[in-house]
Amino acid sequence: MADTAVKATVTELPESRVRVDAEVPSAEVERSLDRAARQLGRDLRIPGFRKGKVPTPVVIQRIGRDAVLDEAVRGFLPQWYVDAVDAAGIAPVGEPSLDVGDLPARGEPLTFSIEVGVRPKAQLGEYKDLEVGKAEPDADEEAVEREVDALRDRLARLEVVERPAQQGDFLTVDYVGTIDGEAFAGGEGRDQMVELGSGRLIPGFEEQLQGASAGDDVTVKVTFPEDYGAEHLAGEDAEFAVEVKEVKAKQLPDVDDELAEEAGFDTLDELREDIATRLREAAERRIDAEFREAALDAAVAGAAIDVPEALVEARAGELWDRMLHSLSHQGITKDAYLRIAGRTEEDLLAEARPDAEQQLRREAVVAAIIDAEGLQASDEELLEALAPTAQREGTTPKKLFDRLRSSGRLDDLREEVLARKAIDVVADGAKAIPVEQAKAREKLWTPEKGKEGEGRPSELWTPGS
């Protein structure tokens, strides 16, 4: 079988950067050329050949080898970049600088180079037998009663009331909206339910209905937000003629055994005990996660790690880009988010820097522990890690495993499992002490004492210090 692996050599540069010199074998270059020619041939019309059936040599002859190869390189370079990074065994941070060499002649490999920041390296300090603050799970009575109140709210009934509407009431209304006296598409509704105070409608709409009674006609004047989803309405002043048909109020059930029965319990005491148990279990999961993070941060505090400013800036940019990507799935643009936050992009990037730096330090320590402990992740462990996701997606771990392998994402899962095992090493070996005790010890340390050799041991460090 012809060699398809991208070869890579790594040269370390200052400031936690590297240069990767990559080489794509000639056989792979020719295959990419052939695939690009077939793709281009689908749109060519050449006498004597049916559309989409033009042979590759004819396509190359008609368009030119360099033009087809240039198209191939543009299409396949992203995958070759990933292959080169994998071959180099690096963990990139930030945007790479990519330099592609000249288009190769037939039988010659393609070369390109990458300059990019990489995860910093950590010189481990103590990372076992650390003393780390850990809270105690507690389901207090106020939290239980808040859950009971939430249950009452869910089981509440709406009943018509003969009084003016107030916050929390539900109104049944008909409305017709106009802009400059003209009705607009989507501005009319009949028998619509409006909850006063929900904040679901255009700002100002719900507030102007407070105090209205059944049978009232109310004129509501609003301005559509600048980032409103319907562009033809964004920023426009509108007027709604609203007819209030009914005013309904929530009638909450009493806190008694009957409420418990509606929730599936025999008595109110049983309901409260179930709520308390669930709250304790949730608190235990949260506290365990916080303890694991605190243990890792204690190991980070005891390690020597050089994190260049440029690397922190690059990671802060990555965190910002990920958030924007997540917001886009909710239909929120960058400009809209900045308006809502009341901050500039520069402000938000600056605020992300501490988290970005700590994230890089954690990753460096985790990678160093994986090496120090010789940790491995077997296929069986990967399948076990995939089980919850497979169950949610209605498939099997094996099918999900095969899907990840075919898409080239199995190494990402392996890294996640290894990271979890590395944190297990730290957290399982850590001694839990009361949070108050950890905070008290924290106050005994000062930077000046640290310089004199009297600084606190790494096991006393807690997150957020």
Secondary structure as GFF3:
##gff-version 3
##sequence-region A 1 465
A	DSSP	beta_strand	7	13	.	.	.	ID=ss1
A	DSSP	beta_strand	17	24	.	.	.	ID=ss2
A	DSSP	alpha_helix	26	41	.	.	.	ID=ss3
A	DSSP	alpha_helix	56	63	.	.	.	ID=ss4
A	DSSP	alpha_helix	65	88	.	.	.	ID=ss5
A	DSSP	beta_strand	92	100	.	.	.	ID=ss6
A	DSSP	beta_strand	110	118	.	.	.	ID=ss7
A	DSSP	beta_strand	122	123	.	.	.	ID=ss8
A	DSSP	beta_strand	131	134	.	.	.	ID=ss9
A	DSSP	alpha_helix	141	154	.	.	.	ID=ss10
A	DSSP	beta_strand	157	160	.	.	.	ID=ss11
A	DSSP	beta_strand	170	179	.	.	.	ID=ss12
A	DSSP	beta_strand	182	195	.	.	.	ID=ss13
A	DSSP	three_ten_helix	207	209	.	.	.	ID=ss14
A	DSSP	beta_strand	217	223	.	.	.	ID=ss15
A	DSSP	beta_strand	237	251	.	.	.	ID=ss16
A	DSSP	alpha_helix	257	262	.	.	.	ID=ss17
A	DSSP	alpha_helix	268	301	.	.	.	ID=ss18
A	DSSP	beta_strand	304	305	.	.	.	ID=ss19
A	DSSP	alpha_helix	309	329	.	.	.	ID=ss20
A	DSSP	alpha_helix	334	341	.	.	.	ID=ss21
A	DSSP	alpha_helix	345	373	.	.	.	ID=ss22
A	DSSP	alpha_helix	379	393	.	.	.	ID=ss23
A	DSSP	alpha_helix	397	406	.	.	.	ID=ss24
A	DSSP	alpha_helix	410	428	.	.	.	ID=ss25
A	DSSP	beta_strand	431	434	.	.	.	ID=ss26
A	DSSP	alpha_helix	435	443	.	.	.	ID=ss27
A	DSSP	alpha_helix	447	451	.	.	.	ID=ss28
A	DSSP	three_ten_helix	458	460	.	.	.	ID=ss29
###
